[in-house]
Amino acid sequence: MSQLMNQDDFRTALENAIKGKSANKAPFSVAWASGKLTRAHLARWAENHYHYVGPFAEYLAYVYAKMPARYIEAKDFLLQNMYEEEIGGDRHTDLLIRFAEACGTTRARVIDPENMSATTRGLQSWCYAVAMREDPIVAVAGLVVGLESQVPSIYRRQTPTLREKYKFTDEEVEFFDLHIVSDEIHGERGYQIVLAHADTPELQRRCLNICEVGAQMRLLYTTALYHDYVAKEIPLAELDMAGKDIPSAERELLQA
């Protein structure tokens, strides 16, 4: 990339970097949205998901520490996001544990890192590496745009099934309702920070690349949940994957 894109073109490029790699395409997500998973499968999801999203405030804290003081709105956003995760009302991880317990697992199992898969461990490590090592604007692109902005579209497909098929109560699925709203706001603010401060062709290139990688990481993480916990009970042939263009990296994981 040799020339600086205007903000409209850059926004489109960021959206295209994520497009086609949504975790909605993963077989675990398809099985969830169609009501084929058991509560035990959902419990394994919660036990893994805790170790991805549980440290999210920590990821943001590393980015906050490196964000230039002159980017006041970016620092304010990161601080507000951390506050909402940890002390702004119910702690988000507590809401996730409430859902996990409704699925039949325990708080002790959820918080025990021995119960996360190798792929989940890889996603968590990638998030820490991005937060600690990348330029803070690039880190916002990866963590907020590439990952967090996907959440509303994922949970809008999954949450109705939790109520209608699995008969969870509103209190038990509050984790999902909250993130449909909050992460839509967070994702948009992440876009605005990246659009405003990725002000060189090189920074724009790096932001586009990390958005794509972030989307791929979440897709592979979600696919691994199917491979590790579901595939033996629900073969891929039993899922309605019609129209799902499975990326090559995910296809290789499914065939492993």
Secondary structure, 3 states (H helix, E strand, C coil): CCCCCCHHHHHHHHHHHHCCCCHHHCHHHHHHHCCCCCHHHHHHHHHHHHHHHCCHHHHHHHHHHHCCCCCHHHHHHHHHHHHHHHCCCCCHHHHHHHHHHHHCCCHHHHHCHHHCCHHHHHHHHHHHHHHHHCCHHHHHHHHHHHHHHHHHHHHHHHHHHHHHCCCCCCCCCHHHHHHHHHHHHHHHHHHHHHHHHCCCHHHHHHHHHHHHHHHHHHHHHHHHHHHHHCCCCCCHHHCCCCCCCCCHHHHHHHCC
